[in-house]
Amino acid sequence: MKKVIATILCLGFVFVTYSQETEKINSGTFQPGWYLGANAGVNWFMGEGDNIFSLKHDNIFSLRGNIGFIGRAVVGYDFTHVIGLRAMLGYADHNWPDVRLKKKANGSYDGYSFGSQNLTADLTVNLSSWMEGFNPNRVFDLSVFGGAGLAHRNKADFSDDWFGAVGRGGLQGDFHLTKQLDLNLIAEANIVGDKYNNDNTGVKLDAYPALTVGITYHLRERSKKVAEVSKPEIVEKPTAPEPVTPPQPVVVEEPKPVVETKEATVVKPQIPDLETEVFYTIGKTKIKTPKQQAALAKAVDYLHTYPDARILISGYADNSTGTAAVNKRLSTKRAQEVARLLIDEYSISADRVITEWHGDKVQPYSQASSNRLVKLKLVSAQ
């Protein structure tokens, strides 16, 4: 069980690192947050007396004879659009026909009915967001999960209670009914110790797969809007009519000596252009190298020096590798990641940052590898 937990933690670290590669798409920014939920359904207990794991005896496992109820309350937290953690507290009722007991007239066997309480923790990985990026408008998400916890089997018809570990994993489909409410369909497998059914012969474990339906309510909306590309509108001010003045009498004055004077010219300071570029290696969207960080620092200093400046962030991808869809996604992620850093990390107002992305349709440079970049330039002053 320790190896299982260690493996889950390692996978979680890998998924968190990878998921940070993509945080925004389709004009939305993912918002971490808590959620509450509940689910209920059926489970099928598998134990030694069913002979489901035996090659020497008849298998008497059946969907009808081994079915039982299962229900849980859920609380969880989504750290990124891919990675989350959740805890479940629930109850499972089990039916266990045993071939070693008396056979009934209908051909079935006597057995046991018992229940258990479970407290488990799961690592959840949103496969849809991992593969396609965060999209607040997607209707359905598919996730995989794995976890472990503690189980308490009630005494029931047995000699005593039982406490032990439980490991679990499965798939979950989420239908997004609203921005905060989901309908969940869950298929899972739960593995417990061999004494769970008070019998430790044969295979050294017991199991109960389950199918459940649930509801999840997110305590925050999934996304907030990001400023989109907008072109400054040019509004012509109406010209006021010149005032009409009545004719004035002509007064002839004596000529005065001409004295040459130089009028002082008032020059309004102008905001200089910003021209900086962030270059990437193939398939990358994060800013990590010293050159990338230096380019971003140049933009940050510029925006702090000129607080009235608004900049345009343009994302590109090269057309020599990948498909058009992949390159569009890469250029989008690159532009929006730069915008996110300026807004979230360096406190630049969102209305001073606009983004656009061109995929591989626009190639600023003749050399293909140079087109994996983000351009930052001044568009206007507020």
C-alpha positions as CSV (number, residue, x, y, z in Angstrom):
1,M,0.0,0.0,0.0
2,K,2.9,2.4,0.7
3,K,4.2,1.8,-2.9
4,V,0.8,2.5,-4.2
5,I,0.6,5.8,-2.3
6,A,4.1,6.8,-3.3
7,T,3.3,6.1,-7.0
8,I,0.1,8.2,-6.8
9,L,2.1,11.1,-5.3
10,C,4.8,10.9,-8.0
11,L,2.1,10.8,-10.8
12,G,0.4,13.8,-9.2
13,F,3.7,15.8,-9.2
14,V,4.2,15.0,-12.9
15,F,0.6,15.9,-13.8
16,V,0.7,19.2,-11.9
17,T,4.0,20.2,-13.7
18,Y,2.6,19.3,-17.1
19,S,-0.8,20.9,-16.5
20,Q,0.9,24.3,-15.8
21,E,1.9,24.3,-19.5
22,T,-1.7,25.3,-20.4
23,E,-3.8,27.5,-18.2
24,K,-6.0,29.5,-20.6
25,I,-7.9,29.0,-23.9
26,N,-11.1,30.3,-25.4
27,S,-11.2,33.7,-23.6
28,G,-11.2,32.2,-20.1
29,T,-8.9,31.9,-17.1
30,F,-9.2,28.8,-14.8
31,Q,-10.1,29.6,-11.2
32,P,-9.0,27.2,-8.5
33,G,-11.6,26.5,-5.8
34,W,-13.5,24.1,-3.6
35,Y,-16.5,21.9,-4.5
36,L,-19.1,19.8,-2.6
37,G,-21.0,16.8,-3.9
38,A,-22.7,13.5,-3.3
39,N,-23.1,10.3,-5.2
40,A,-24.9,7.0,-4.9
41,G,-25.3,3.8,-6.8
42,V,-24.6,0.1,-6.7
43,N,-21.6,-2.2,-6.0
44,W,-20.9,-5.9,-6.5
45,F,-18.8,-7.6,-3.9
46,M,-16.3,-10.3,-5.0
47,G,-15.0,-12.7,-2.4
48,E,-13.6,-16.3,-2.0
49,G,-16.9,-18.1,-1.7
50,D,-18.1,-16.7,-5.1
51,N,-15.1,-18.5,-6.7
52,I,-14.8,-15.6,-9.2
53,F,-11.0,-15.8,-8.9
54,S,-10.8,-19.6,-8.8
55,L,-10.0,-21.9,-11.8
56,K,-10.9,-25.1,-9.9
57,H,-14.5,-24.4,-8.8
58,D,-17.7,-23.1,-10.4
59,N,-18.1,-19.4,-10.4
60,I,-21.4,-18.4,-8.7
61,F,-20.9,-14.6,-8.9
62,S,-23.9,-12.8,-10.4
63,L,-25.0,-9.2,-11.0
64,R,-28.2,-9.9,-9.1
65,G,-26.9,-12.0,-6.2
66,N,-23.8,-9.8,-5.4
67,I,-25.4,-6.4,-5.8
68,G,-25.5,-3.8,-2.9
69,F,-25.9,-0.1,-2.3
70,I,-23.1,2.5,-2.0
71,G,-23.3,6.2,-1.2
72,R,-20.8,8.9,-0.4
73,A,-20.5,12.6,0.5
74,V,-17.7,14.5,-1.3
75,V,-15.5,17.6,-0.7
76,G,-12.7,18.5,-3.0
77,Y,-10.4,21.2,-4.4
78,D,-9.2,21.8,-7.9
79,F,-5.7,23.2,-7.9
80,T,-5.4,23.5,-11.7
81,H,-7.7,22.8,-14.7
82,V,-6.1,19.3,-14.7
83,I,-5.2,18.3,-11.1
84,G,-7.5,18.1,-8.0
85,L,-7.8,16.3,-4.7
86,R,-11.0,15.1,-3.0
87,A,-12.2,13.3,0.1
88,M,-15.1,10.9,0.3
89,L,-17.0,9.7,3.3
90,G,-19.5,6.9,2.6
91,Y,-21.2,3.7,3.3
92,A,-21.3,0.5,1.3
93,D,-23.8,-2.4,1.8
94,H,-22.6,-5.8,0.5
95,N,-24.3,-9.2,-0.4
96,W,-22.0,-12.2,-0.5
97,P,-23.4,-15.6,-1.6
98,D,-21.0,-18.4,-0.5
99,V,-20.8,-21.7,-2.5
100,R,-19.7,-23.4,0.7
101,L,-23.0,-22.8,2.4
102,K,-26.4,-24.4,1.8
103,K,-27.7,-24.5,-1.7
104,K,-31.3,-23.1,-2.2
105,A,-34.0,-24.7,-4.3
106,N,-33.6,-22.0,-7.0
107,G,-30.0,-22.9,-7.4
108,S,-28.5,-20.0,-5.5
109,Y,-26.6,-20.2,-2.2
110,D,-27.0,-18.8,1.2
111,G,-24.6,-16.0,2.1
112,Y,-23.9,-12.9,4.1
113,S,-25.0,-9.3,4.1
114,F,-22.8,-6.8,5.8
115,G,-21.8,-3.1,5.5
116,S,-18.8,-0.9,5.9
117,Q,-17.9,2.8,6.3
118,N,-15.1,4.3,4.2
119,L,-13.0,7.4,4.3
120,T,-10.9,7.9,1.2
121,A,-8.8,10.5,-0.6
122,D,-8.4,10.7,-4.4
123,L,-6.1,12.4,-6.8
124,T,-8.2,13.5,-9.8
125,V,-6.8,14.1,-13.3
126,N,-9.0,15.8,-15.9
127,L,-8.0,14.1,-19.1
128,S,-10.1,16.4,-21.4
129,S,-8.3,19.5,-20.1
130,W,-4.9,17.7,-20.0
131,M,-5.2,16.8,-23.7
132,E,-7.1,19.8,-25.1
133,G,-6.5,22.6,-22.7
134,F,-8.9,24.5,-20.4
135,N,-12.2,25.3,-22.1
136,P,-15.0,26.9,-20.0
137,N,-17.5,26.2,-22.8
138,R,-16.9,22.4,-23.0
139,V,-20.0,20.5,-22.0
140,F,-18.4,17.2,-21.0
141,D,-15.1,16.3,-19.2
142,L,-13.6,12.8,-18.7
143,S,-11.3,12.3,-15.7
144,V,-9.3,9.5,-14.2
145,F,-8.8,9.1,-10.4
146,G,-6.9,7.0,-7.9
147,G,-6.7,7.0,-4.2
148,A,-6.6,5.2,-0.9
149,G,-8.2,5.3,2.6
150,L,-9.5,3.4,5.5
151,A,-12.4,1.0,5.7
152,H,-14.4,-0.3,8.7
153,R,-16.4,-3.4,8.1
154,N,-19.3,-3.9,10.5
155,K,-19.5,-7.0,12.6
156,A,-22.8,-8.2,11.1
157,D,-22.9,-12.0,11.1
158,F,-19.2,-12.3,11.7
159,S,-17.2,-12.7,14.9
160,D,-15.8,-9.1,15.1
161,D,-15.4,-5.8,13.3
162,W,-12.6,-5.3,10.8
163,F,-10.5,-2.2,10.1
164,G,-8.1,-1.9,7.1
165,A,-6.9,-0.1,4.1
166,V,-8.8,0.4,0.8
167,G,-7.3,1.3,-2.6
168,R,-9.4,2.6,-5.4
169,G,-9.3,3.9,-9.0
170,G,-11.6,4.6,-11.9
171,L,-13.1,6.9,-14.5
172,Q,-15.5,9.9,-14.0
173,G,-17.6,11.7,-16.6
174,D,-18.9,15.2,-15.8
175,F,-21.7,16.8,-17.7
176,H,-21.6,20.6,-17.0
177,L,-25.2,21.6,-16.4
178,T,-24.3,25.2,-15.4
179,K,-21.1,27.0,-14.7
180,Q,-21.1,25.6,-11.2
181,L,-23.2,22.5,-11.2
182,D,-22.1,19.1,-12.7
183,L,-23.8,15.7,-13.2
184,N,-21.3,12.9,-12.4
185,L,-21.1,9.4,-13.8
186,I,-18.5,7.3,-12.0
187,A,-17.2,3.7,-12.7
188,E,-14.7,2.5,-10.1
189,A,-12.9,-0.5,-8.5
190,N,-12.3,-0.8,-4.8
191,I,-9.7,-3.2,-3.4
192,V,-9.7,-4.2,0.3
193,G,-7.8,-6.7,2.5
194,D,-8.6,-10.4,2.4
195,K,-10.3,-10.4,5.9
196,Y,-12.9,-7.8,4.7
197,N,-15.4,-10.7,4.4
198,N,-14.0,-12.5,7.4
199,D,-12.4,-15.1,5.1
200,N,-8.7,-15.2,4.0
201,T,-8.6,-18.3,1.7
202,G,-7.7,-18.2,-2.0
203,V,-6.7,-14.9,-3.5
204,K,-5.3,-12.5,-0.9
205,L,-7.7,-9.6,-1.5
206,D,-11.4,-8.8,-1.8
207,A,-12.9,-6.3,-4.2
208,Y,-16.1,-4.4,-5.0
209,P,-16.5,-2.5,-8.3
210,A,-19.2,0.2,-8.3
211,L,-21.3,2.4,-10.6
212,T,-22.6,5.6,-9.2
213,V,-24.4,8.8,-10.2
214,G,-23.7,12.1,-8.4
215,I,-24.0,15.9,-8.3
216,T,-21.1,18.3,-7.8
217,Y,-21.5,22.0,-6.9
218,H,-18.5,24.3,-7.4
219,L,-18.2,27.1,-4.9
220,R,-16.8,29.4,-7.6
221,E,-17.3,29.9,-11.3
222,R,-14.8,27.9,-13.4
223,S,-13.3,30.9,-15.2
224,K,-13.0,34.6,-15.5
225,K,-12.8,36.6,-18.7
226,V,-9.5,37.7,-20.2
227,A,-9.2,40.8,-22.3
228,E,-9.5,40.0,-26.0
229,V,-8.0,41.6,-29.0
230,S,-9.7,45.0,-29.7
231,K,-8.8,47.8,-32.0
232,P,-8.9,51.3,-30.7
233,E,-11.8,53.2,-32.2
234,I,-11.0,56.6,-33.7
235,V,-13.8,59.1,-32.8
236,E,-13.8,62.4,-34.5
237,K,-14.7,65.3,-32.3
238,P,-17.2,67.8,-33.7
239,T,-15.7,71.1,-34.7
240,A,-17.2,74.0,-32.9
241,P,-18.2,77.0,-35.1
242,E,-15.9,80.0,-34.9
243,P,-17.4,82.9,-32.9
244,V,-18.6,85.8,-34.9
245,T,-17.3,89.1,-33.7
246,P,-18.7,92.5,-34.7
247,P,-16.4,94.8,-36.8
248,Q,-14.1,96.9,-34.7
249,P,-13.0,100.5,-35.6
250,V,-9.7,100.8,-37.2
251,V,-7.1,102.5,-35.0
252,V,-4.0,103.7,-36.7
253,E,-1.0,103.5,-34.4
254,E,2.5,104.9,-34.9
255,P,4.9,102.3,-36.0
256,K,7.0,100.7,-33.3
257,P,10.5,99.4,-33.6
258,V,10.5,95.7,-34.5
259,V,12.0,93.5,-31.8
260,E,12.7,89.9,-32.7
261,T,11.6,87.4,-30.1
262,K,11.7,83.6,-30.0
263,E,8.6,81.8,-28.7
264,A,9.2,78.9,-26.4
265,T,8.0,75.6,-28.0
266,V,6.2,73.3,-25.6
267,V,6.9,69.6,-26.5
268,K,4.6,67.0,-25.1
269,P,6.5,63.9,-24.1
270,Q,5.7,60.9,-26.2
271,I,5.6,57.2,-25.2
272,P,8.4,55.4,-27.1
273,D,7.6,52.2,-29.0
274,L,8.0,48.8,-27.3
275,E,9.5,46.1,-29.5
276,T,10.3,42.9,-27.6
277,E,10.0,39.2,-28.5
278,V,10.0,36.0,-26.5
279,F,11.2,32.9,-28.4
280,Y,10.3,29.3,-27.6
281,T,11.6,25.8,-28.4
282,I,9.3,23.4,-30.3
283,G,6.1,22.5,-28.4
284,K,6.8,24.8,-25.4
285,T,4.6,27.5,-24.0
286,K,6.2,28.4,-20.6
287,I,8.8,31.1,-19.9
288,K,11.7,29.4,-18.2
289,T,15.1,30.3,-19.9
290,P,17.1,33.4,-18.9
291,K,16.6,35.0,-22.4
292,Q,12.8,34.5,-22.1
293,Q,12.8,36.0,-18.6
294,A,14.9,39.0,-19.8
295,A,12.5,39.7,-22.6
296,L,9.5,39.6,-20.2
297,A,11.4,41.8,-17.7
298,K,11.9,44.4,-20.5
299,A,8.1,44.6,-21.0
300,V,7.4,44.8,-17.3
301,D,9.9,47.7,-16.9
302,Y,8.3,49.4,-19.9
303,L,4.8,49.1,-18.5
304,H,5.8,50.4,-15.1
305,T,7.7,53.3,-16.6
306,Y,4.8,54.3,-18.9
307,P,1.6,53.7,-16.9
308,D,-0.6,55.0,-19.8
309,A,0.7,52.5,-22.3
310,R,-1.4,49.6,-23.6
311,I,0.4,46.7,-25.4
312,L,-0.6,44.0,-27.8
313,I,0.7,40.4,-27.2
314,S,0.7,38.3,-30.4
315,G,1.4,34.6,-30.3
316,Y,2.8,32.6,-33.3
317,A,3.8,29.0,-34.1
318,D,6.0,27.7,-37.0
319,N,4.3,26.0,-39.9
320,S,7.1,23.4,-40.4
321,T,5.9,21.2,-37.6
322,G,2.6,20.0,-36.1
323,T,-0.9,20.4,-37.5
324,A,-2.8,23.7,-37.9
325,A,-4.9,22.9,-34.8
326,V,-1.9,22.1,-32.7
327,N,-0.1,25.3,-33.8
328,K,-3.2,27.4,-33.1
329,R,-3.3,26.0,-29.6
330,L,0.4,26.6,-29.0
331,S,0.2,30.2,-30.2
332,T,-2.8,30.8,-28.0
333,K,-1.1,29.3,-24.9
334,R,2.1,31.4,-25.5
335,A,0.2,34.7,-25.8
336,Q,-2.1,34.1,-22.9
337,E,0.7,32.8,-20.6
338,V,2.6,36.1,-21.2
339,A,-0.6,38.0,-20.4
340,R,-1.2,36.0,-17.3
341,L,2.3,36.6,-16.0
342,L,2.0,40.4,-16.5
343,I,-1.4,40.6,-14.8
344,D,-1.0,38.0,-12.0
345,E,2.7,38.2,-11.2
346,Y,3.6,41.8,-12.0
347,S,0.3,43.6,-11.2
348,I,-0.3,45.0,-14.6
349,S,-3.9,46.1,-15.1
350,A,-5.8,43.7,-17.4
351,D,-7.2,46.6,-19.5
352,R,-3.7,47.5,-20.5
353,V,-3.0,44.0,-22.0
354,I,-4.7,42.7,-25.1
355,T,-3.9,39.4,-26.8
356,E,-4.1,37.8,-30.2
357,W,-2.8,34.5,-31.7
358,H,-2.2,33.6,-35.3
359,G,-1.3,29.8,-35.2
360,D,0.9,29.1,-38.2
361,K,-1.0,31.3,-40.7
362,V,1.3,34.3,-40.1
363,Q,5.1,33.7,-40.2
364,P,7.0,36.8,-39.2
365,Y,10.4,35.3,-40.1
366,S,11.8,33.3,-43.0
367,Q,13.5,30.8,-40.7
368,A,10.9,28.4,-39.4
369,S,12.3,28.0,-35.8
370,S,12.2,31.8,-35.3
371,N,8.4,31.8,-35.7
372,R,7.9,30.1,-32.3
373,L,7.5,33.4,-30.5
374,V,5.4,36.0,-28.8
375,K,5.7,39.7,-29.9
376,L,4.9,42.6,-27.5
377,K,4.4,46.0,-28.9
378,L,2.7,49.3,-28.0
379,V,-0.7,49.8,-29.5
380,S,-2.0,53.0,-27.8
381,A,-1.8,55.2,-24.8
382,Q,-4.8,55.6,-22.5
